Amino acid sequence: MNLPNKLTVFRVILIVPFVLILLGGYAQWDWFMTLFGGILEYTDYIALGIFIVASLTDLLDGKIARKYNLVTNFGKFMDPLADKLLVCAALICLIELERIPSWIVIIIISREFIISGFRLVAADNQVVIAASYWGKFKTTFQMVMVCLMIANMDALSLLTQIVMWIAVVLTIVSLVDYLVKNKGVLLDGKI
């Protein structure tokens, strides 16, 4: 397993402590309190640190894979899956913490399922659908939104709301962009 793939697997592994620490501090589970009661007031910041590290591995694994020609089928499959798992886990936790409305998370996760299904149909027809700029902007704003919501700072509440709405709009725009540009995949198997 090459370095980019190890970073991808590491990102998936980080989801577990991220969720446990983020929700554990909120839920005050008995076992969590026994192990981590002393850091209870810092759990949001520890979870934020884990999320940022996990997000940075996404940037790093792609750069390394492209620069050193270490692109593998495992990486092509796992890298986007790891990203979706990380973001979806964070968003679902944020619903539990009452920091994001569930309908926004439904829109974001629905978009990911639609695009993933769309890519499967395209791949079956030997068509590769590359990431668009809209998709990259969407991902950036979603990551920033998640970071702001995890930090949960009153001083940044207006900024958090603005970034959330931009992320929602970009989620919808990027979905429409993918569907319009690639409608031939569904209609006749071609772009």
N, C-alpha and C positions, 0 to 999 in steps of 0.2 A: 504494500500500500504506500503510495507516494505521499509527500507532505501536504499537498492541497486536499487530498482525500482524508488524511488524518485530521486536518483542521475542520473539515466538514463534519466528521464523526464527533470531534470535540464539541462542536457547536450543538449538535443534537444532545450530547451528554449534559451540557450546561443547562439545558432546559429543566432538568430535574431539580438541581439545587435552586435555580431561579424561582420556580413555582413554589417549592417548599418554603423558601425564605420569605418570598413576597406574601404568600397566603398564611404562612405559619405565624408571622408577626401580627397579622390581622385577626386570625381565628383564635390565637392563643391556645393552641392544642397543648394538652398536658405534656406529652413527650417533647414538644418543641420548647415549651417553657422550661422544662428541666434542663435541656441541652443549651438553649440559647436565650434564656430569660434575661441575661445581663446585657444583651444587645438589642432588646426589643425596640427601643426607640430609633435604632439605626437600620432596621430591616428593609425599609424602602430604599435606602441609599446603597445597601449591600446588594439588593436585587437589581437596582439600577446599574451598579458596577458590573454585575454578571451579564446583564443584558447588553451593555455597551461592548464588553469583551467579546461576547458571542457575535454581535453585529459586525465588529471589526474583523473577526475571522472570515466573514463572508467576503469582505473586500480583499483581504489578504490571499485567501485560497484562489480566487479568480485571477488575481494579478500573477501569482506564482505559476499557476497552471498555464496561462497564456505565454508568459515570458520564457519559461523553460520547456514549453511544449509537453506539458504533463497532463494534457486533457485526456480523460478516460471516460468510458461509458458509465462507470460507477459514479464519477463526479458529475456527469451530465444529468444523471438521475437524482442523486442524493443532494446536490447543492441546492437546487430550487425547492426540493422537499424539506430540507433542513430549514431554509428561510421561512417557508410557510408554517412549519411546526413551531418555530420560535415566535413568530408574530401572532399566530392564532392562539398559542398558549398564553402569551402576554395579554392579548385582548380579552380572552375568556376570564383570566384572573382579574382584569380591570373591571369587568362586569360585576364579579363577586365583591370587589372592593367599592362598588358604586361610583366609579370614576368615569365611566363611559356608558352611554345608553346602549342597550342590547341591539336595537334596530340598526345602529351604525356598524356594530360588529357583524350582524347578519349580512349587511351589504358588502362589507369587506371580504368576509369568508365566502359568500356566494360568488363574488367576482373571481376569487382564486379557484374555486371548483369549476366554474364555467371555462376559464382560460386553460386550466389543466386538462379538462375534457376535450377542448378544442385542439390543444396540442397533441393529444393522443390520436385523434382522428387524422390530423395532419401527418403525424409520424407514420401512421398506418399507410398513408398514401405517399410516403417518402418525401414529404414536404417539411422543411424546418422553418418554424416561425421564430424569428429572432425577437429579442426584447426591444421594445420601442422606447423612445425618449419619454413618452407619457408614462409608461410602466416604470421607468427608472425614477422619474419625479415622484410618482405615487409611492414607490417603496421608500424613498428618502423622507417624504413627509409623514408616512406611517411610522417609520422608525423614530423620527423626532417627536411625533405625537405620543408614542408609547413612552419614550423617555420622560417627557414632560408630565405625563399622567402618573408614572411611577414615582417621580420626585414629589408630586403632589404639593407644590409650594403655592401658598396663597398669593404671593407677589407675582407669580407667573400665570395666574388663572385666566386672565384675558388672552395672553399669548397662547396658552394651551387650547382655548376655545377656537381661536382663529386658525391655528395649525390643524385642529381636528376637522374643521369645516373644509379647509383646503384639501386635506387628505381624502375626505369623503368625495368632494368634487372630482379630484384627480383619479380616484378609484373608478368612478362612473365614466369619466372621459376616456380613461385608458381602456376600459372594457369596450366601449363603443368603438374606439379607434381600432382595436384588435379585430372586432367583428366586421367592421366595414372594410378594412384593408384585406381581410382574409376570408371574405364571405364565400369565395369560390371553393374553399376547402370543404365546406358543408354542402354546397350546391352540386359540385361535380368532382370533388376530390383534388382540385387544383387551385393555385393562387391566381 
